Amino acid sequence: MTNLPPSFKKNIMKTAVIVFLIVLLNIPIIKAADSLSAYQIIQKYIEVIGGKEKLSKIEDRLTEMKGNVQKVNVEMTVFQKQPDKFKQIIHAGEVEQTILFSNNKGYVKINDQVKEILGVELARLKNESTLNLLLNLDTNVIHITLLGIDTIENRLAYKILLKNSSLNWIHYYDVITGFKIMDEKPVTTVKQTYLQKTYYSDFRPVNGIYFPFKIRQKLGQQEMEFDVTSIKINSGIDDSEFRMDY
C-alpha cells in the first residue's frame, strides 16, 4: 500500500468536512444582461443536462472516480439517495475517509477516528447531500442572485449566488452551453477558512442526463484532479449504506 507524504496525511487528518462533489482568472465582472434572471439561467441548465422530468426520476446515484493528490493515487465512491442521504468514501494510501449524512445526522470518519458533524457544518452537509437541490430551491429556502458575468478559463459564465442561513455557494454557468463549469464555496478547517474552487468538464450522458466526467478542485495549497469512471442511476442503493455505524 502506498505511503502518504507526511504533509498530505497531516492535512487530511486535520481537515473538517469537505464534500467533494479551481483557477479563477482575475478579470473584472461584466454586468449581466437585464433580460436574464438567475432563475432562468438555472432552468436553462436543468434543461441542458436532461430536463426536470428526467432529473426528478433519479432515486439514487452511485459515482466512482479516480485521481491523484500530491502524487498519491486516490479512489472515491459517492452514494446518494433521495431525498438527502449521502455517503462518500475516499481511499488514499493508508487513509480511508468516510463522510456520511442521513436522517439529519452526519459524521466524518478517518481510519478509526470519528467526529460527529454539528451546527453550521451539518446544515451545509445537508444542503450538499440533497440529490436534486436545484429542483427544490424553495423547499430548501435557498435564495438565488445573478451577480453578473465572469470569465472562467477563457469562457464567459453567469455568476449566481446560492444562499441561505448555512449556504454561501457561487455557481458559474457557461453562457454558450449552459453547463455549470465551476463553483466555489468557503470550507472551514481546524485552522482557518479556505475558498474551495471546483471545475467541471467533459460532460457525457448517462441515462439521458449529462454529468461531468472530469473534476478539478483546489483548496488552499492542495490541488486534486479526478476522472469519473462510473455513474449508475437508480441501481437500488440499500438504506443500509447510510447506517450510522459508529
C-alpha positions as CSV (number, residue, x, y, z in Angstrom):
1,M,0.0,0.0,0.0
2,T,1.3,3.4,-0.9
3,N,2.5,5.5,2.0
4,L,1.1,9.1,2.1
5,P,3.5,12.0,2.2
6,P,3.6,13.4,5.8
7,S,2.2,16.8,4.7
8,F,-0.8,15.2,3.0
9,K,-1.6,12.9,5.8
10,K,-1.4,15.8,8.3
11,N,-3.7,17.9,6.2
12,I,-6.3,15.2,5.6
13,M,-6.4,14.3,9.3
14,K,-6.9,17.9,10.4
15,T,-9.3,19.0,7.7
16,A,-13.0,19.3,8.6
17,V,-15.9,18.3,6.3
18,I,-15.0,18.6,2.7
19,V,-17.7,17.4,0.3
20,F,-16.1,16.7,-3.0
21,L,-18.8,16.7,-5.2
22,I,-10.3,25.6,-9.3
23,V,-8.1,28.6,-11.0
24,L,-10.3,31.7,-11.3
25,L,-9.0,34.3,-13.7
26,N,-8.7,37.8,-12.2
27,I,-10.9,39.6,-14.7
28,P,-13.5,42.2,-13.6
29,I,-17.1,41.2,-13.6
30,I,-19.2,42.3,-16.6
31,K,-22.8,43.5,-15.8
32,A,-25.3,40.8,-16.8
33,A,-28.0,41.3,-19.4
34,D,-31.2,42.6,-17.8
35,S,-33.3,40.2,-19.8
36,L,-32.0,37.2,-17.9
37,S,-32.6,36.2,-14.3
38,A,-30.8,33.7,-12.0
39,Y,-33.9,31.6,-12.2
40,Q,-33.9,31.5,-16.0
41,I,-30.2,30.6,-16.1
42,I,-30.7,27.7,-13.7
43,Q,-33.8,26.5,-15.6
44,K,-31.7,26.5,-18.8
45,Y,-29.0,24.4,-17.0
46,I,-31.6,21.9,-15.9
47,E,-32.9,21.6,-19.4
48,V,-29.4,21.3,-20.9
49,I,-28.4,18.4,-18.7
50,G,-31.5,16.4,-19.3
51,G,-34.6,18.2,-18.1
52,K,-36.7,18.4,-15.0
53,E,-38.7,15.3,-15.7
54,K,-35.6,13.0,-16.0
55,L,-33.9,14.5,-13.1
56,S,-36.9,14.2,-10.8
57,K,-36.9,10.4,-11.6
58,I,-33.5,9.9,-10.0
59,E,-33.9,8.0,-6.8
60,D,-30.3,7.2,-6.2
61,R,-26.9,7.7,-7.8
62,L,-23.6,5.8,-7.4
63,T,-20.5,7.6,-8.6
64,E,-16.9,6.2,-8.8
65,M,-13.8,8.2,-9.6
66,K,-10.0,8.0,-9.5
67,G,-7.5,10.8,-9.2
68,N,-4.2,11.9,-7.8
69,V,-3.5,14.2,-4.8
70,Q,0.1,15.2,-4.1
71,K,1.4,12.2,-6.1
72,V,-0.9,9.8,-4.1
73,N,-3.5,7.7,-6.0
74,V,-7.0,8.3,-4.7
75,E,-10.2,6.4,-5.3
76,M,-13.5,7.9,-4.4
77,T,-17.0,6.4,-4.2
78,V,-20.1,8.5,-3.6
79,F,-23.5,7.1,-2.7
80,Q,-26.6,9.4,-2.9
81,K,-30.2,8.6,-2.4
82,Q,-33.4,10.7,-2.2
83,P,-34.0,13.0,-0.5
84,D,-30.7,13.7,1.1
85,K,-28.9,10.5,2.1
86,F,-25.1,10.8,1.3
87,K,-22.0,8.7,1.8
88,Q,-18.6,9.5,0.4
89,I,-15.6,7.1,0.8
90,I,-12.1,8.1,-0.1
91,H,-9.1,5.7,-0.2
92,A,-5.8,7.5,-0.4
93,G,-2.8,5.3,0.5
94,E,-3.1,4.3,4.2
95,V,-6.0,6.7,4.8
96,E,-9.7,5.9,4.4
97,Q,-12.1,8.8,4.9
98,T,-15.9,8.4,5.1
99,I,-18.4,11.3,5.3
100,L,-22.0,10.3,6.0
101,F,-25.2,12.2,6.2
102,S,-28.6,10.5,6.9
103,N,-31.7,11.4,8.9
104,N,-30.3,14.8,9.8
105,K,-27.2,13.4,11.3
106,G,-23.6,13.4,10.0
107,Y,-20.1,12.3,10.8
108,V,-16.7,12.2,9.3
109,K,-14.5,9.1,9.9
110,I,-10.8,9.0,9.1
111,N,-9.5,5.5,9.7
112,D,-10.6,4.7,13.3
113,Q,-11.2,8.3,14.3
114,V,-14.8,9.5,14.2
115,K,-16.1,13.1,14.6
116,E,-19.8,14.0,14.6
117,I,-20.7,16.9,12.4
118,L,-22.8,19.5,14.1
119,G,-24.2,23.1,13.7
120,V,-23.5,25.1,10.6
121,E,-21.3,22.3,9.1
122,L,-24.2,19.9,9.5
123,A,-26.6,22.3,7.8
124,R,-24.1,22.7,4.9
125,L,-23.7,19.0,4.5
126,K,-27.5,18.6,4.4
127,N,-27.7,21.1,1.5
128,E,-24.9,19.5,-0.4
129,S,-26.3,16.0,0.2
130,T,-29.6,16.9,-1.4
131,L,-29.8,14.9,-4.6
132,N,-31.8,17.4,-6.7
133,L,-31.1,20.6,-4.9
134,L,-31.7,22.9,-7.8
135,L,-35.2,21.4,-8.4
136,N,-36.2,22.3,-4.9
137,L,-34.8,25.7,-4.2
138,D,-37.9,27.0,-2.5
139,T,-38.3,23.9,-0.3
140,N,-34.7,24.3,0.9
141,V,-35.2,28.1,1.4
142,I,-32.3,28.9,-1.0
143,H,-32.2,32.4,-2.4
144,I,-30.5,32.9,-5.8
145,T,-28.9,36.1,-7.1
146,L,-27.4,36.8,-10.5
147,L,-24.1,38.6,-9.7
148,G,-23.0,39.2,-13.3
149,I,-20.8,37.6,-16.0
150,D,-17.3,36.5,-15.2
151,T,-14.6,34.7,-17.2
152,I,-13.6,31.2,-16.2
153,E,-10.7,29.8,-18.1
154,N,-11.4,32.0,-21.2
155,R,-15.1,31.2,-21.2
156,L,-17.9,33.6,-20.3
157,A,-20.0,32.4,-17.4
158,Y,-23.0,33.6,-15.5
159,K,-22.2,34.0,-11.8
160,I,-25.0,33.0,-9.5
161,L,-25.0,33.1,-5.7
162,L,-27.0,30.4,-3.8
163,K,-27.5,31.5,-0.2
164,N,-29.4,30.5,2.9
165,S,-28.6,30.5,6.6
166,S,-25.9,27.9,6.1
167,L,-25.1,28.1,2.4
168,N,-22.9,30.6,0.6
169,W,-22.2,28.9,-2.8
170,I,-21.4,30.5,-6.1
171,H,-22.1,28.7,-9.4
172,Y,-20.7,29.6,-12.8
173,Y,-22.8,28.6,-15.8
174,D,-21.3,28.7,-19.3
175,V,-23.0,31.5,-21.3
176,I,-23.0,29.4,-24.5
177,T,-23.5,25.8,-23.4
178,G,-25.5,26.3,-20.2
179,F,-23.4,23.8,-18.3
180,K,-22.1,24.5,-14.8
181,I,-18.4,24.8,-15.3
182,M,-17.3,25.9,-11.9
183,D,-18.4,26.5,-8.3
184,E,-16.8,28.0,-5.3
185,K,-17.6,28.0,-1.6
186,P,-15.9,28.6,1.8
187,V,-14.7,25.5,3.6
188,T,-13.7,25.8,7.3
189,T,-10.9,23.6,8.7
190,V,-9.4,23.5,12.2
191,K,-7.1,26.4,11.5
192,Q,-8.9,28.6,9.0
193,T,-11.4,29.1,6.3
194,Y,-10.4,28.4,2.6
195,L,-12.2,29.1,-0.6
196,Q,-12.8,25.8,-2.4
197,K,-13.0,26.0,-6.2
198,T,-14.2,23.1,-8.3
199,Y,-14.1,22.9,-12.1
200,Y,-16.3,20.6,-14.2
201,S,-15.7,19.5,-17.8
202,D,-16.0,16.5,-20.2
203,F,-19.8,16.3,-19.9
204,R,-21.3,12.9,-21.0
205,P,-24.8,11.5,-21.0
206,V,-25.8,8.7,-18.6
207,N,-29.4,7.5,-19.0
208,G,-30.1,10.7,-20.9
209,I,-28.6,13.0,-18.2
210,Y,-25.3,14.9,-18.7
211,F,-22.7,14.6,-15.9
212,P,-19.1,16.0,-15.8
213,F,-16.5,13.2,-16.1
214,K,-13.5,15.4,-15.2
215,I,-13.4,17.3,-12.0
216,R,-10.6,19.5,-10.7
217,Q,-10.5,21.1,-7.3
218,K,-8.3,23.5,-5.3
219,L,-8.5,24.0,-1.6
220,G,-5.7,26.2,-0.2
221,Q,-2.4,24.7,-1.4
222,Q,-4.0,21.3,-2.1
223,E,-5.0,20.5,-5.7
224,M,-6.9,17.5,-6.9
225,E,-7.9,16.1,-10.3
226,F,-10.4,13.3,-10.7
227,D,-11.7,11.3,-13.6
228,V,-15.1,9.8,-13.2
229,T,-15.0,6.1,-14.1
230,S,-18.6,5.1,-13.5
231,I,-22.0,6.7,-12.8
232,K,-25.0,4.4,-12.1
233,I,-28.5,5.8,-11.9
234,N,-31.3,4.1,-9.9
235,S,-29.2,1.0,-9.2
236,G,-31.2,0.3,-6.0
237,I,-28.8,1.5,-3.3
238,D,-29.9,-0.1,0.0
239,D,-30.6,2.2,3.0
240,S,-28.1,0.1,5.0
241,E,-25.3,2.0,3.1
242,F,-26.3,5.1,5.2
243,R,-26.5,3.5,8.6
244,M,-24.7,5.3,11.4
245,D,-22.3,2.5,12.5
246,Y,-20.1,4.3,14.9
